[in-house]
Structure formats: C-alpha cells, structure tokens
Amino acid sequence: MKNRLKVLRAERNWSQADLADRLDVSRQSVNAIETGKYDPSLPLAFKIAAVFGLSIEQIFSADEAAQAAE
Amino acid sequence: MLSKVLDCADGAPPKVAKRYRGEMILASALYVIAVAVSAFVLRWFDPPLWVAVAMAAAALAPVGLMLRAYLRYLAGLDEFQRRVQMESLLIAAAVVAFGSLTYGFLQAFAGFPVIEDALIWVFPAMCVVWGFAQVFVRRRYR
C-alpha cells in the first residue's frame, strides 16, 4: 500500500515524533508506515486521516501490483 | 547491538518501559534469591520430596512475575510494536524448537551425549533468541 504521509507531514512542518504524539504511537511506527513497510490497521488509518483532516483514500492507495490484480 | 538486545523496552512509551524495567529487575532479583535458597536447601538438607517440589515451585514464581511483566508491557505497546514482538517471539519459538528437535534426533539416532537438566535451558534460550530476533525484525522495518 502506498501513502502520502511524508508529504502531508512535511506540508505541516511536523516531525515524525510530532505525528507520533498526535497519533499516540511510537516514532518507529510512523517511520514504518511512511516507508511503506508496515500497513496500519483500519482504526489507525482512520486516526491518521482524522489528524490530517482528510479521508483515508486521500492518504492511502493500493500499490500498482495490487491495482493490476483487481 | 548488545545494548539493543538487552534493552528490550526500546521504543516503548516511557511510562510503559519504566514500569517494565522495574518489574523485570524485581522479578530477576527474586529469581536469583529463590534459586540460591532452593539450591542451598536441596544440597545441604536432603529434604523430603514435597519440600523439593516446593523449592522448584518457589523458583518458578518469579518466572511467572517476569511473564506477567512482559504481558503488561505488551499491552502498553502500539500495534506496530506488538507486530515486532510477535514476529520476534515466533522466530524465537521456531529457532529453539528446531534446535532442540535437531539435538533430540542427534541424541536418539547418533548417540550424542544426553544434556543433564536440558529442559531448564529452553526458557533462557527462547529469551536470548527473542532478544536478538527483535534487533533483526526492527531493522527490517526501518
């Protein structure tokens, strides 16, 4: 799954630690999600969307391989 | 790297990590005392069977406290950190199971020496492999 977390965070001048505080998770978790190595659960994805004031679809999208399979 | 293996509360919320370290230090101290007292009694007093069983149980009680501390620690982590813990535990279980089964076959089929009190080493072996596995699992997610 791809995401725009890093861009959205940069637009707001937030560090990974700032975002982690807002989401009540560890900085390592934010880093793993940003790099696409960990896909968050649905509740955490909703929380991320709420923090940025966007919908989940505006932040996360299926990667090319997943889209090709559909 | 060794510090990362030993500091298994790395990355956890400070409150959770502090509580975990405190509970583990207390449980470890109790374990050392319980094992020392049990060994002393069993060696010098030749107690009846029920006392020997009680001594074994006394040494196990602090291990139960360690497991409780770990479960409380696990409950305080976020979902990604729990994933890291689960993967590390799975690796530890697989490595120790594979290793013990391998030696079991070597013992049964190839006459390798019987290790006295071998079962005692299963839990410590799991803890050690779990510690190293955490470092590698965390690195994979970086």
Backbone of each chain as ProteinMPNN parsed JSONL, in Angstrom:
{"seq_chain_A": "MKNRLKVLRAERNWSQADLADRLDVSRQSVNAIETGKYDPSLPLAFKIAAVFGLSIEQIFSADEAAQAAE", "coords_chain_A": {"N_chain_A": [[0.845, -1.198, 0.0], [0.519, 2.235, -0.818], [1.359, 5.511, 0.489], [0.763, 8.983, 1.439], [1.943, 10.089, 3.561], [4.449, 11.202, 4.351], [4.702, 13.486, 2.739], [2.417, 14.946, 3.484], [2.981, 15.361, 6.131], [5.298, 16.892, 5.949], [4.237, 19.182, 4.737], [2.936, 20.293, 6.851], [4.946, 20.866, 8.528], [5.673, 19.001, 10.487], [7.49, 16.841, 12.591], [8.477, 13.35, 12.584], [8.201, 12.503, 15.179], [6.408, 14.413, 16.188], [4.069, 13.777, 14.756], [3.751, 11.168, 15.657], [3.171, 11.642, 18.354], [0.691, 12.915, 18.091], [-0.786, 10.823, 17.101], [-0.615, 9.024, 19.07], [1.226, 6.903, 19.006], [4.371, 5.095, 18.551], [7.453, 6.698, 17.394], [8.844, 5.036, 15.725], [6.818, 3.532, 14.643], [5.475, 5.385, 13.022], [7.51, 5.901, 11.197], [7.792, 3.336, 10.014], [5.316, 3.088, 8.755], [5.351, 5.269, 7.011], [7.474, 4.583, 5.27], [6.323, 2.547, 3.991], [6.611, -0.003, 4.888], [5.077, -1.067, 6.789], [1.678, -1.658, 7.038], [-0.932, 0.193, 8.346], [-3.506, -0.662, 10.793], [-7.091, -0.642, 10.269], [-8.463, 1.017, 12.209], [-6.268, 2.657, 13.021], [-5.604, 3.833, 10.598], [-7.884, 5.385, 10.174], [-7.559, 7.14, 12.282], [-5.216, 8.449, 11.518], [-6.156, 9.699, 9.224], [-8.007, 11.437, 10.396], [-6.337, 13.091, 11.905], [-4.996, 14.482, 9.904], [-7.128, 15.647, 8.72], [-8.315, 14.61, 6.466], [-9.674, 12.226, 4.048], [-9.39, 8.615, 4.234], [-8.814, 7.568, 1.716], [-7.566, 9.702, 0.489], [-5.1, 9.667, 1.544], [-4.043, 7.059, 1.663], [-3.326, 4.553, -0.83], [-3.833, 1.774, -3.069], [-1.005, -0.156, -4.096], [0.745, -0.411, -7.315], [0.909, -3.118, -8.135], [-1.145, -4.334, -6.692], [-3.288, -2.96, -7.712], [-3.21, -3.769, -10.368], [-3.9, -6.406, -10.147], [-6.562, -6.28, -9.595]], "CA_chain_A": [[0.0, 0.0, 0.0], [1.28, 3.492, -0.862], [0.722, 6.572, 1.276], [1.315, 10.34, 1.266], [2.193, 10.549, 4.936], [5.656, 12.028, 4.445], [4.39, 14.77, 2.097], [1.434, 15.634, 4.334], [3.687, 15.75, 7.355], [6.208, 17.985, 5.578], [3.402, 20.368, 4.494], [2.558, 20.853, 8.155], [6.185, 21.048, 9.312], [5.682, 18.1, 11.639], [8.495, 15.772, 12.589], [7.86, 12.029, 12.83], [7.844, 12.456, 16.608], [5.181, 15.213, 16.353], [2.935, 12.983, 14.264], [3.6, 10.027, 16.569], [2.475, 12.161, 19.545], [-0.713, 13.162, 17.738], [-1.459, 9.534, 16.859], [-0.407, 8.194, 20.259], [2.013, 5.706, 18.673], [5.811, 5.383, 18.628], [8.043, 7.282, 16.197], [9.204, 3.908, 14.852], [5.6, 3.122, 13.925], [5.259, 6.378, 11.965], [8.544, 5.656, 10.191], [7.487, 2.088, 9.287], [4.155, 3.348, 7.884], [5.805, 6.193, 5.961], [8.322, 3.89, 4.295], [5.506, 1.517, 3.34], [6.979, -1.341, 5.352], [4.007, -1.551, 7.666], [0.352, -1.115, 6.732], [-1.662, 0.344, 9.622], [-4.847, -1.258, 10.905], [-8.136, 0.298, 9.858], [-8.646, 2.078, 13.223], [-5.142, 3.611, 12.988], [-5.734, 4.59, 9.34], [-8.918, 6.402, 10.424], [-6.962, 8.128, 13.188], [-4.288, 9.233, 10.691], [-6.992, 10.555, 8.372], [-8.599, 12.472, 11.247], [-5.268, 14.021, 12.284], [-4.71, 15.339, 8.749], [-8.375, 16.237, 8.244], [-8.567, 14.098, 5.111], [-10.245, 10.875, 4.059], [-8.365, 7.561, 4.125], [-8.451, 7.442, 0.285], [-6.676, 10.81, 0.11], [-3.776, 9.411, 2.146], [-3.563, 5.714, 1.284], [-3.831, 3.985, -2.082], [-3.243, 0.474, -3.366], [0.142, -0.004, -4.996], [0.486, -0.8, -8.708], [0.722, -4.569, -8.247], [-2.478, -4.656, -6.179], [-4.272, -2.409, -8.645], [-3.186, -4.59, -11.577], [-4.568, -7.673, -9.844], [-8.016, -6.071, -9.477]], "C_chain_A": [[0.886, 1.256, 0.0], [0.593, 4.522, 0.041], [1.455, 7.895, 1.084], [1.697, 10.951, 2.623], [3.358, 11.543, 5.026], [5.389, 13.432, 3.881], [3.457, 15.592, 2.989], [2.085, 16.159, 5.616], [4.596, 16.953, 7.072], [5.427, 19.282, 5.351], [3.043, 21.08, 5.803], [3.762, 21.117, 9.06], [6.205, 20.2, 10.583], [6.833, 17.122, 11.5], [7.753, 14.443, 12.77], [7.394, 11.928, 14.278], [6.56, 13.251, 16.868], [3.951, 14.398, 15.937], [2.664, 11.791, 15.186], [2.843, 10.452, 17.834], [0.987, 12.35, 19.268], [-1.493, 11.863, 17.562], [-1.39, 8.612, 18.074], [0.233, 6.842, 19.905], [3.498, 6.083, 18.761], [6.303, 6.006, 17.315], [8.42, 6.184, 15.203], [7.996, 3.453, 14.029], [5.331, 4.068, 12.764], [6.256, 6.141, 10.835], [8.225, 4.418, 9.347], [6.302, 2.279, 8.339], [4.586, 4.223, 6.706], [6.601, 5.486, 4.863], [7.579, 2.748, 3.604], [5.827, 0.104, 3.789], [5.939, -1.924, 6.302], [2.705, -0.867, 7.276], [-0.451, -1.012, 8.027], [-3.007, -0.388, 9.607], [-5.87, -0.204, 10.47], [-8.38, 1.387, 10.917], [-7.521, 3.11, 13.199], [-5.197, 4.452, 11.708], [-6.78, 5.695, 9.493], [-8.362, 7.527, 11.298], [-6.014, 9.05, 12.416], [-5.077, 10.213, 9.825], [-7.565, 11.717, 9.178], [-7.556, 13.53, 11.625], [-4.964, 14.991, 11.137], [-5.971, 16.02, 8.198], [-8.708, 15.825, 6.819], [-9.275, 12.751, 5.207], [-9.108, 9.857, 3.899], [-7.877, 7.46, 2.675], [-7.503, 8.549, -0.165], [-5.257, 10.6, 0.65], [-3.204, 8.074, 1.664], [-4.137, 5.289, -0.064], [-3.142, 2.641, -2.313], [-2.049, 0.674, -4.285], [-0.18, -0.604, -6.365], [0.17, -2.291, -8.844], [-0.68, -4.973, -7.805], [-3.55, -4.166, -7.134], [-4.362, -3.259, -9.917], [-3.939, -5.898, -11.386], [-6.086, -7.527, -9.813], [-8.724, -6.155, -10.835]], "O_chain_A": [[1.876, 1.325, 0.728], [-0.601, 4.417, 0.321], [2.6, 7.933, 0.633], [1.757, 12.17, 2.783], [3.262, 12.579, 5.685], [5.797, 14.435, 4.467], [3.684, 16.781, 3.215], [1.772, 17.246, 6.102], [4.653, 17.902, 7.854], [5.892, 20.359, 5.724], [2.872, 22.298, 5.845], [3.612, 21.536, 10.207], [6.697, 20.636, 11.624], [7.111, 16.633, 10.406], [6.559, 14.419, 13.069], [6.346, 11.353, 14.573], [5.72, 12.831, 17.663], [2.948, 14.335, 16.648], [1.514, 11.448, 15.46], [1.985, 9.72, 18.327], [0.137, 11.999, 20.086], [-2.692, 11.8, 17.833], [-2.024, 7.558, 18.104], [-0.155, 5.794, 20.421], [3.839, 7.239, 19.012], [5.668, 5.868, 16.27], [8.329, 6.377, 13.991], [8.131, 3.044, 12.876], [5.003, 3.633, 11.66], [5.892, 6.177, 9.659], [8.365, 4.439, 8.125], [6.278, 1.706, 7.25], [4.233, 3.956, 5.558], [6.42, 5.76, 3.677], [8.133, 2.068, 2.741], [5.39, -0.869, 3.175], [5.931, -3.124, 6.578], [2.64, 0.359, 7.193], [-0.633, -2.007, 8.728], [-3.561, -0.686, 8.549], [-5.543, 0.973, 10.324], [-8.493, 2.561, 10.566], [-7.778, 4.306, 13.34], [-4.877, 5.64, 11.729], [-6.589, 6.808, 9.003], [-8.655, 8.704, 11.085], [-6.003, 10.263, 12.624], [-4.725, 11.386, 9.705], [-7.604, 12.85, 8.699], [-7.86, 14.722, 11.66], [-4.707, 16.172, 11.367], [-5.883, 16.871, 7.312], [-9.304, 16.59, 6.061], [-9.455, 12.205, 6.295], [-8.004, 10.205, 3.479], [-6.683, 7.289, 2.428], [-6.724, 8.356, -1.098], [-4.325, 11.293, 0.241], [-2.03, 7.98, 1.305], [-5.275, 5.615, -0.401], [-2.035, 2.396, -1.832], [-2.061, 1.552, -5.148], [-1.228, -1.221, -6.557], [-0.736, -2.673, -9.585], [-1.326, -5.818, -8.424], [-4.567, -4.824, -7.352], [-5.444, -3.447, -10.473], [-4.535, -6.433, -12.32], [-6.815, -8.505, -9.979], [-9.944, -6.002, -10.906]]}, "seq_chain_B": "MLSKVLDCADGAPPKVAKRYRGEMILASALYVIAVAVSAFVLRWFDPPLWVAVAMAAAALAPVGLMLRAYLRYLAGLDEFQRRVQMESLLIAAAVVAFGSLTYGFLQAFAGFPVIEDALIWVFPAMCVVWGFAQVFVRRRYR", "coords_chain_B": {"N_chain_B": [[25.009, -3.231, 19.414], [24.493, -5.244, 21.277], [23.466, -3.792, 23.407], [21.015, -3.077, 22.391], [19.825, -5.539, 22.229], [19.669, -6.22, 24.902], [18.162, -4.118, 25.893], [15.153, -4.48, 25.784], [12.935, -2.933, 25.979], [13.091, -0.876, 24.287], [11.944, 1.886, 22.419], [9.367, 1.734, 23.365], [6.516, 3.383, 24.976], [7.615, 5.827, 27.377], [6.574, 5.577, 30.036], [5.552, 2.975, 30.085], [7.862, 1.511, 29.466], [9.46, 2.132, 31.673], [8.001, 1.029, 33.798], [8.078, -1.647, 33.011], [10.858, -2.254, 33.081], [11.345, -1.892, 35.818], [9.66, -3.85, 36.985], [10.801, -6.137, 35.855], [13.396, -6.105, 36.887], [12.89, -6.429, 39.614], [11.61, -8.977, 39.581], [13.709, -10.521, 38.539], [15.62, -10.278, 40.551], [14.277, -11.558, 42.653], [14.162, -14.075, 41.524], [16.865, -14.881, 41.435], [17.389, -14.996, 44.193], [15.507, -16.965, 44.973], [16.391, -19.228, 43.529], [18.948, -19.539, 44.59], [18.4, -20.04, 47.314], [16.856, -22.377, 47.071], [18.729, -24.135, 45.877], [20.614, -24.239, 47.921], [19.155, -25.406, 50.076], [18.396, -27.889, 48.941], [20.871, -29.038, 48.525], [22.183, -29.206, 51.027], [20.42, -30.177, 52.957], [18.994, -32.455, 52.253], [16.082, -32.757, 51.711], [12.62, -33.97, 52.122], [10.516, -35.265, 49.397], [8.271, -33.552, 48.943], [9.154, -31.102, 49.854], [11.214, -30.588, 48.073], [9.724, -30.322, 45.743], [8.298, -28.042, 46.434], [10.385, -26.223, 46.557], [11.16, -26.124, 43.881], [8.856, -24.973, 42.824], [8.967, -22.531, 44.097], [11.123, -21.322, 42.833], [10.017, -20.992, 40.402], [8.0, -19.117, 40.698], [8.969, -16.346, 40.539], [9.56, -16.383, 37.807], [7.049, -16.512, 36.744], [6.248, -13.946, 37.475], [7.905, -12.49, 35.8], [6.858, -13.173, 33.293], [4.33, -12.058, 33.589], [5.041, -9.352, 33.781], [5.99, -8.985, 31.203], [3.681, -9.422, 29.649], [2.106, -7.28, 30.517], [3.671, -5.228, 29.577], [3.522, -5.708, 26.83], [0.828, -5.148, 26.414], [0.883, -2.421, 26.643], [2.001, -1.432, 24.362], [2.044, -0.011, 20.977], [0.285, -0.917, 17.891], [2.142, -1.545, 15.843], [4.527, -2.005, 17.235], [3.719, -4.198, 18.695], [3.452, -6.022, 16.637], [6.15, -6.335, 15.932], [7.063, -7.534, 18.273], [5.564, -9.936, 18.238], [6.495, -11.187, 15.89], [9.171, -11.501, 16.573], [8.964, -13.216, 18.765], [7.883, -15.433, 17.508], [9.975, -16.167, 15.814], [11.867, -16.801, 17.778], [10.591, -18.984, 19.039], [10.502, -20.771, 16.882], [13.246, -21.136, 16.254], [14.298, -22.206, 18.658], [12.699, -24.485, 18.951], [13.368, -25.877, 16.606], [16.125, -26.205, 17.02], [16.193, -27.723, 19.426], [14.812, -30.002, 18.653], [16.475, -30.933, 16.643], [18.802, -31.556, 18.122], [17.689, -33.494, 19.715], [17.143, -35.561, 17.889], [19.763, -36.116, 17.081], [20.741, -37.077, 19.459], [19.127, -39.332, 19.869], [19.522, -40.889, 17.536], [22.214, -40.743, 16.796], [23.776, -41.039, 18.975], [24.616, -38.841, 20.474], [25.736, -37.017, 23.415], [23.658, -37.07, 26.396], [22.162, -34.185, 27.607], [22.24, -32.973, 30.791], [19.447, -31.925, 32.762], [18.299, -30.575, 30.582], [15.864, -29.381, 29.844], [15.579, -27.154, 31.422], [16.957, -25.216, 30.092], [15.454, -24.367, 27.967], [13.654, -22.144, 28.27], [15.471, -19.919, 28.958], [16.952, -20.011, 26.547], [15.028, -19.311, 24.666], [14.517, -16.694, 25.496], [16.982, -15.436, 24.945], [17.268, -15.786, 22.125], [14.971, -14.454, 21.336], [15.606, -11.83, 22.109], [17.739, -11.203, 20.32], [16.383, -11.594, 17.924], [14.552, -9.504, 17.922], [16.128, -7.266, 17.321], [16.835, -7.761, 14.652], [14.306, -7.939, 13.431], [13.267, -5.369, 13.892], [15.097, -3.897, 12.418], [14.434, -4.685, 9.859], [12.081, -3.338, 9.401], [12.864, -0.739, 9.14]], "CA_chain_B": [[23.935, -4.186, 19.141], [24.15, -5.961, 22.501], [22.611, -2.942, 24.234], [19.672, -3.138, 21.827], [19.281, -6.85, 22.598], [19.357, -6.202, 26.329], [17.119, -3.142, 26.159], [14.006, -4.933, 25.002], [11.85, -1.944, 26.086], [13.453, 0.185, 23.346], [10.862, 2.355, 21.561], [8.07, 1.687, 24.058], [6.242, 4.634, 25.691], [8.491, 5.896, 28.557], [5.91, 5.072, 31.248], [5.469, 1.511, 29.939], [9.226, 0.992, 29.535], [9.941, 2.282, 33.056], [7.298, 0.015, 34.605], [8.585, -2.963, 32.586], [12.211, -2.441, 33.621], [11.219, -2.03, 37.274], [9.085, -5.17, 37.308], [11.743, -7.193, 35.471], [14.524, -6.093, 37.836], [12.384, -7.038, 40.852], [11.393, -10.41, 39.342], [15.022, -11.154, 38.366], [16.248, -10.347, 41.884], [13.575, -12.619, 43.38], [14.547, -15.35, 40.898], [18.221, -15.227, 41.906], [17.266, -15.38, 45.61], [14.765, -18.237, 45.06], [17.243, -20.32, 43.037], [20.05, -19.716, 45.549], [17.849, -20.683, 48.522], [16.47, -23.743, 46.691], [19.951, -24.926, 45.686], [21.23, -24.431, 49.245], [18.335, -26.355, 50.849], [18.459, -29.218, 48.314], [22.235, -29.575, 48.625], [22.67, -29.434, 52.393], [19.448, -30.723, 53.927], [18.374, -33.664, 51.734], [14.694, -32.666, 52.163], [11.671, -34.914, 51.502], [10.086, -34.913, 48.038], [7.342, -32.411, 48.892], [9.932, -29.86, 50.02], [11.921, -30.392, 46.805], [8.727, -29.795, 44.797], [8.016, -26.656, 46.86], [11.555, -25.413, 46.176], [11.068, -25.906, 42.42], [7.758, -24.022, 42.603], [9.416, -21.21, 44.574], [11.981, -20.759, 41.795], [9.179, -20.673, 39.235], [7.117, -17.964, 40.963], [9.492, -15.119, 39.908], [9.445, -16.501, 36.338], [5.664, -16.101, 36.491], [6.233, -12.477, 37.561], [8.54, -11.98, 34.562], [5.883, -13.32, 32.207], [3.281, -11.048, 33.848], [5.617, -8.049, 33.412], [6.071, -8.92, 29.742], [2.322, -9.282, 29.112], [1.692, -5.894, 30.792], [4.463, -4.411, 28.648], [2.935, -5.934, 25.51], [-0.469, -4.455, 26.362], [1.118, -0.978, 26.585], [2.633, -1.06, 23.088], [1.128, 0.244, 19.859], [0.09, -2.109, 17.044], [3.362, -1.879, 15.107], [5.474, -2.598, 18.181], [3.222, -5.547, 19.009], [3.803, -6.858, 15.479], [7.577, -6.643, 16.07], [7.18, -8.506, 19.366], [5.009, -11.22, 17.812], [7.416, -11.795, 14.916], [10.384, -11.905, 17.301], [8.624, -14.405, 19.563], [7.704, -16.545, 16.571], [11.327, -16.576, 15.405], [12.489, -17.455, 18.943], [9.955, -20.301, 19.211], [10.908, -21.631, 15.761], [14.676, -21.464, 16.368], [14.512, -23.092, 19.809], [12.047, -25.774, 18.642], [14.189, -26.544, 15.587], [17.394, -26.586, 17.645], [16.008, -28.807, 20.4], [14.426, -31.203, 17.899], [17.691, -31.394, 15.966], [19.677, -32.237, 19.081], [16.961, -34.695, 20.141], [17.389, -36.602, 16.879], [21.181, -36.485, 17.154], [20.872, -37.863, 20.684], [18.449, -40.618, 19.71], [19.998, -41.684, 16.4], [23.664, -40.705, 16.575], [24.473, -41.256, 20.242], [25.15, -37.621, 21.09], [25.548, -37.103, 24.878], [22.443, -36.527, 26.999], [22.437, -32.983, 28.401], [21.507, -33.05, 32.054], [18.528, -30.802, 33.003], [18.218, -29.817, 29.322], [14.612, -28.62, 29.736], [15.755, -25.862, 32.112], [17.581, -24.257, 29.181], [14.534, -23.965, 26.898], [13.173, -20.774, 28.513], [16.541, -18.942, 28.713], [17.317, -19.998, 25.127], [13.995, -18.527, 23.977], [14.718, -15.273, 25.837], [18.166, -14.934, 24.235], [16.968, -15.699, 20.684], [13.957, -13.394, 21.217], [16.325, -10.555, 22.186], [18.444, -10.971, 19.048], [15.392, -11.528, 16.837], [13.962, -8.158, 17.944], [17.029, -6.343, 16.623], [16.735, -8.003, 13.212], [12.948, -7.611, 12.965], [13.17, -3.898, 13.879], [15.911, -3.41, 11.307], [13.704, -4.979, 8.619], [11.007, -2.351, 9.221], [13.403, 0.622, 9.061]], "C_chain_B": [[23.49, -4.899, 20.42], [23.225, -5.129, 23.383], [21.176, -2.973, 23.73], [19.004, -4.463, 22.169], [18.815, -6.824, 24.05], [18.212, -5.236, 26.637], [15.884, -3.469, 25.336], [12.84, -3.956, 25.102], [12.098, -0.762, 25.161], [12.259, 0.573, 22.479], [9.493, 2.349, 22.217], [7.799, 3.048, 24.703], [7.03, 4.657, 27.009], [7.877, 5.304, 29.83], [5.867, 3.535, 31.254], [6.852, 0.889, 30.098], [9.758, 1.024, 30.959], [9.306, 1.21, 33.955], [7.846, -1.378, 34.295], [9.958, -3.244, 33.19], [12.16, -2.678, 35.128], [10.719, -3.416, 37.656], [10.05, -6.302, 36.966], [12.924, -7.269, 36.433], [14.095, -6.772, 39.143], [12.233, -8.551, 40.683], [12.726, -11.146, 39.207], [15.735, -11.314, 39.709], [15.609, -11.471, 42.699], [13.968, -13.999, 42.846], [15.911, -15.815, 41.412], [18.164, -15.713, 43.359], [16.605, -16.76, 45.72], [15.631, -19.414, 44.617], [18.371, -20.596, 44.034], [19.558, -20.451, 46.799], [17.487, -22.146, 48.215], [17.7, -24.639, 46.563], [20.61, -25.244, 47.025], [20.481, -25.505, 50.037], [18.487, -27.765, 50.281], [19.837, -29.848, 48.488], [22.6, -30.001, 50.054], [21.686, -30.118, 53.334], [18.763, -32.012, 53.485], [16.887, -33.731, 52.145], [13.806, -33.731, 51.521], [11.183, -34.371, 50.155], [9.212, -33.664, 47.997], [8.076, -31.08, 49.072], [10.69, -29.533, 48.723], [10.97, -29.805, 45.754], [8.412, -28.334, 45.127], [9.156, -25.724, 46.463], [11.521, -25.094, 44.677], [9.991, -24.87, 42.112], [8.175, -22.614, 43.02], [10.306, -20.535, 43.532], [11.165, -20.33, 40.577], [8.326, -19.423, 39.439], [7.667, -16.663, 40.352], [9.442, -15.166, 38.381], [8.028, -16.105, 35.914], [5.533, -14.58, 36.535], [6.853, -11.842, 36.314], [7.549, -12.05, 33.406], [4.76, -12.294, 32.348], [3.775, -9.665, 33.422], [5.639, -7.899, 31.892], [4.682, -8.715, 29.123], [1.785, -7.873, 29.343], [2.399, -4.925, 29.839], [3.847, -4.479, 27.246], [1.626, -5.154, 25.352], [-0.293, -2.943, 26.226], [1.721, -0.501, 25.272], [1.594, -0.714, 22.023], [1.145, -0.962, 18.912], [1.347, -2.52, 16.27], [4.383, -2.562, 16.034], [5.043, -4.013, 18.59], [3.543, -6.512, 17.871], [5.265, -7.29, 15.585], [7.778, -7.717, 17.146], [6.695, -9.889, 18.927], [5.947, -11.928, 16.841], [8.678, -12.3, 15.617], [10.127, -13.173, 18.112], [8.476, -15.638, 18.676], [9.058, -17.078, 16.109], [11.996, -17.345, 16.549], [11.919, -18.866, 19.129], [10.425, -21.259, 18.122], [12.363, -22.079, 15.904], [14.915, -22.463, 17.497], [13.883, -24.464, 19.544], [12.9, -26.557, 17.637], [15.497, -27.052, 16.195], [17.236, -27.768, 18.59], [15.618, -30.108, 19.701], [15.636, -31.805, 17.192], [18.583, -32.166, 16.933], [19.015, -33.526, 19.59], [17.196, -35.851, 19.177], [18.839, -37.076, 16.928], [21.439, -37.379, 18.362], [20.314, -39.269, 20.475], [19.102, -41.495, 18.639], [21.518, -41.761, 16.29], [24.467, -40.793, 17.866], [25.118, -40.026, 20.847], [24.856, -37.649, 22.596], [24.246, -36.463, 25.355], [22.821, -35.318, 27.848], [21.565, -33.023, 29.652], [20.658, -31.784, 32.257], [18.345, -29.931, 31.751], [16.972, -28.932, 29.262], [14.707, -27.254, 30.414], [16.236, -24.789, 31.135], [16.638, -23.779, 28.074], [14.098, -22.506, 27.067], [14.282, -19.725, 28.324], [16.936, -18.857, 27.239], [16.304, -19.161, 24.341], [14.184, -17.034, 24.233], [15.882, -14.683, 25.041], [17.857, -14.757, 22.747], [15.947, -14.595, 20.43], [14.623, -12.007, 21.216], [17.029, -10.224, 20.879], [17.445, -10.796, 17.901], [14.773, -10.137, 16.764], [14.804, -7.16, 17.156], [16.867, -6.5, 15.111], [15.353, -7.644, 12.671], [12.79, -6.102, 12.875], [13.914, -3.325, 12.677], [15.179, -3.592, 9.977], [12.63, -3.919, 8.341], [11.537, -0.922, 9.082], [13.392, 1.173, 7.644]], "O_chain_B": [[22.301, -5.133, 20.638], [22.32, -5.661, 24.026], [20.232, -2.905, 24.517], [17.792, -4.527, 22.375], [17.742, -7.321, 24.393], [17.394, -5.491, 27.521], [15.603, -2.824, 24.325], [11.848, -4.117, 24.391], [11.395, 0.245, 25.239], [11.626, -0.29, 21.871], [8.547, 2.911, 21.666], [8.74, 3.8, 24.956], [7.115, 3.637, 27.692], [8.555, 4.626, 30.602], [6.109, 2.892, 32.276], [7.01, -0.129, 30.773], [10.416, 0.086, 31.411], [9.986, 0.574, 34.76], [8.054, -2.187, 35.199], [10.2, -4.32, 33.736], [12.847, -3.556, 35.651], [11.278, -4.072, 38.535], [10.121, -7.302, 37.68], [13.399, -8.357, 36.758], [14.834, -7.579, 39.707], [12.674, -9.32, 41.538], [12.868, -12.265, 39.699], [16.366, -12.337, 39.976], [16.308, -12.243, 43.355], [14.092, -14.96, 43.605], [16.092, -16.977, 41.774], [18.8, -16.704, 43.717], [17.077, -17.621, 46.463], [15.615, -20.472, 45.246], [18.707, -21.752, 44.291], [20.216, -21.372, 47.283], [17.779, -23.04, 49.008], [17.718, -25.759, 47.072], [21.098, -26.352, 47.247], [21.098, -26.408, 50.601], [18.682, -28.722, 51.029], [19.949, -31.07, 48.587], [23.246, -31.029, 50.258], [22.08, -30.591, 54.401], [18.021, -32.608, 54.266], [16.483, -34.657, 52.848], [14.176, -34.327, 50.509], [11.394, -33.207, 49.815], [9.383, -32.812, 47.124], [7.673, -30.06, 48.513], [10.796, -28.373, 48.325], [11.343, -28.921, 44.982], [8.277, -27.499, 44.233], [8.925, -24.578, 46.079], [11.806, -23.973, 44.254], [10.175, -24.002, 41.258], [7.794, -21.63, 42.387], [10.252, -19.317, 43.363], [11.558, -19.437, 39.826], [7.968, -18.747, 38.474], [6.911, -15.937, 39.706], [9.299, -14.132, 37.728], [7.825, -15.462, 34.884], [4.802, -13.99, 35.738], [6.397, -10.804, 35.834], [7.416, -11.1, 32.634], [4.296, -11.729, 31.358], [3.045, -8.9, 32.792], [5.346, -6.829, 31.359], [4.524, -7.931, 28.188], [1.095, -7.321, 28.486], [1.817, -3.949, 29.366], [3.675, -3.463, 26.573], [1.355, -4.578, 24.299], [-1.197, -2.253, 25.754], [1.932, 0.697, 25.083], [0.422, -1.071, 22.143], [1.915, -1.903, 19.102], [1.588, -3.71, 16.066], [5.012, -3.554, 15.667], [5.873, -4.898, 18.801], [3.867, -7.675, 18.108], [5.591, -8.456, 15.36], [8.542, -8.667, 16.969], [7.343, -10.896, 19.212], [6.167, -13.133, 16.956], [9.189, -13.375, 15.303], [10.956, -14.083, 18.145], [8.887, -16.739, 19.044], [9.262, -18.289, 16.024], [12.607, -18.392, 16.334], [12.664, -19.821, 19.348], [10.714, -22.424, 18.398], [12.68, -23.251, 15.704], [15.639, -23.443, 17.325], [14.474, -25.491, 19.878], [13.123, -27.756, 17.805], [15.924, -28.175, 15.927], [18.038, -28.702, 18.567], [16.043, -31.188, 20.11], [15.803, -33.024, 17.147], [19.057, -33.261, 16.631], [19.693, -34.517, 19.861], [17.42, -36.985, 19.6], [19.117, -38.271, 16.831], [22.241, -38.31, 18.304], [20.937, -40.262, 20.85], [19.22, -42.707, 18.818], [22.054, -42.731, 15.752], [25.689, -40.64, 17.857], [26.054, -40.136, 21.638], [23.856, -38.228, 23.02], [23.789, -35.46, 24.806], [23.696, -35.41, 28.709], [20.338, -33.094, 29.583], [21.116, -30.683, 31.95], [18.249, -28.707, 31.846], [17.019, -27.843, 28.689], [14.009, -26.314, 30.034], [15.961, -23.603, 31.32], [16.991, -22.873, 27.319], [14.163, -21.723, 26.12], [14.074, -18.742, 27.613], [17.223, -17.772, 26.732], [16.681, -18.393, 23.456], [14.036, -16.212, 23.329], [15.787, -13.57, 24.525], [18.146, -13.707, 22.171], [16.037, -13.88, 19.431], [14.257, -11.13, 20.433], [16.932, -9.101, 20.382], [17.638, -9.958, 17.02], [14.496, -9.638, 15.673], [14.278, -6.321, 16.424], [16.773, -5.514, 14.379], [15.241, -7.103, 11.571], [12.242, -5.597, 11.896], [13.442, -2.404, 12.01], [15.29, -2.757, 9.08], [12.311, -3.64, 7.185], [10.751, 0.012, 8.923], [13.815, 2.307, 7.419]]}, "name": "protein", "num_of_chains": 2, "seq": "MKNRLKVLRAERNWSQADLADRLDVSRQSVNAIETGKYDPSLPLAFKIAAVFGLSIEQIFSADEAAQAAEMLSKVLDCADGAPPKVAKRYRGEMILASALYVIAVAVSAFVLRWFDPPLWVAVAMAAAALAPVGLMLRAYLRYLAGLDEFQRRVQMESLLIAAAVVAFGSLTYGFLQAFAGFPVIEDALIWVFPAMCVVWGFAQVFVRRRYR"}
